[in-house]
Amino acid sequence: MRKIVVLQSPAKLYEVVPVFYKELNKANYFDEFYLATDKKEPHGLGGNVKVINLEKDLGWEANLKILLENIPEDIFVMMCDDHVTVGEQKVELDKYFEVMKQAPELGRLQLSPPTRNYYKFLKVRGLPVVIPDDKKGWYPYDKRYRWHLNFQPSIWRKDFLSEVIEGGGNRSQMEIRAAERARRSKRYVSGYIGSYALRYENFLASCQVDHIDFTHHRKKKTSVYREEFIRYAKRNNYQLDSNKMAYIRQAGLQALMPSKYAVDHFGDREAYKKYAIKRSSLAYRWSRLKRRLRARIAPFISVSGR
C-alpha cells in the first residue's frame, strides 16, 4: 500500500506550500504528494509531488472534489497546507493505516486526540469520559458532537471524504456542513487516536479575532500569518515575498503588519509600534467578555440541532 498525502491550496495561500512540503518530506515516509492548486509554475516542490492544475480557485470543497478524482489510493493522509510539521520527527503511521484496513466502518482517523472541549461536551451531556491512550487502536467520536468531523491531519477513506463534500465554501464552513453529512452516514464513523502521530504548527489564522477593534472587526475576513510562522521564517532565513499580513503579539503589543516587514524587523518592538492595533477600552472589555462566555457555553452548543 502506497503512503500518500493529499492537499489543496489556492494561489493566494500558496506561499506556505513549499514549506509544508519541505518539512513533511524530511521524514522520508510518504511515497507521493498530491496537490491541487491554481498556482502556476514554478511550484518549488520535489519530484514526488503530482500537481493537479486548477484553472481557478473553486473553494475548498470543489477543489477537493477535483483532487479526489485524481487520487489512485482509497486510503490516504489529508492535511491542510498550513499544518506545517516542524522540527525533526519520526513519522511512522503504518499501524494507523492498518487500523483503517481492519475497521471498514472507520471513514476518518484523526492523528491526534480530541480537544479539551470534546471532554467538556461529554460531561455536560452526561456521557462517559474516556481519556484515550495509544494502546487502543482508535476511539469513535460521538456523532452528536458538532465538530466530530474536522480537518486536522487525518487518515481518510476516499469514499467517506467524497460523501461529505459538495462544492464551494471555505474551510470553516465546510467543516460544519461536512460534519452534518457525516452524521447521516450509515456506513462510516469518524475517530481519533490517543497520541499525536504528527507534530505540527498551524501558521494561518483568520483575521476575525476578538482583540481587534470594532472598526477592523467589520472588515472583510482574510487570512493572516500567525507569529509562529514569522518566527519560523526568521529562524530558517525564509524569504516571504507576498503581501500577506502577519499578526504579532510581543511584549504586550498587538500588531497587524506585512509579513516581510514582520520578518525583517522580528522582535523590534519599536518598529512594530507603527502597525500596532488601536482599540477602545470598551472594545477590549467586550472582547474579553465574549471569550469568557464562549468558553462557558461552548460545551452546551457543541451538539447538532439535528
Stockholm file with secondary structure:
# STOCKHOLM 1.0

chainA/1-306         MRKIVVLQSPAKLYEVVPVFYKELNKANYFDEFYLATDKKEPHGLGGNVKVINLEKDLGWEANLKILLENIPEDIFVMMCDDHVTVGEQKVELDKYFEVMKQAPELGRLQLSPPTRNYYKFLKVRGLPVVIPDDKKGWYPYDKRYRWHLNFQPSIWRKDFLSEVIEGGGNRSQMEIRAAERARRSKRYVSGYIGSYALRYENFLASCQVDHIDFTHHRKKKTSVYREEFIRYAKRNNYQLDSNKMAYIRQAGLQALMPSKYAVDHFGDREAYKKYAIKRSSLAYRWSRLKRRLRARIAPFISVSGR
#=GR chainA/1-306 SS CCCEEEEECCGGGGGGHHHHHHHHHTTCCCSEEEEEECCCSCCCCCTTEEEEECSSCCCHHHHHHHHHTTCCCSEEEECCTTEEECSSCCCCCHHHHHHHHHCTTEEEEESSCCCHHHHHHHHHTTCCCCCCCTTSSCEECCTTBTTSSCCSSEEEEHHHHHHHCCSCSCHHHHHHHHHHHHHTCSSCEEEECSSCSSCEEECEEESCCTTSCHHHHTSCCCEEECHHHHHHHHHTTCCCCSCCEEEEEETTEEEEEEHHHHHHTTTCHHHHGGGBCCCCHHHHHHHHHHHHHHHHHHHHHCBCCC
#=GC SS_cons         CCCEEEEECCGGGGGGHHHHHHHHHTTCCCSEEEEEECCCSCCCCCTTEEEEECSSCCCHHHHHHHHHTTCCCSEEEECCTTEEECSSCCCCCHHHHHHHHHCTTEEEEESSCCCHHHHHHHHHTTCCCCCCCTTSSCEECCTTBTTSSCCSSEEEEHHHHHHHCCSCSCHHHHHHHHHHHHHTCSSCEEEECSSCSSCEEECEEESCCTTSCHHHHTSCCCEEECHHHHHHHHHTTCCCCSCCEEEEEETTEEEEEEHHHHHHTTTCHHHHGGGBCCCCHHHHHHHHHHHHHHHHHHHHHCBCCC
//
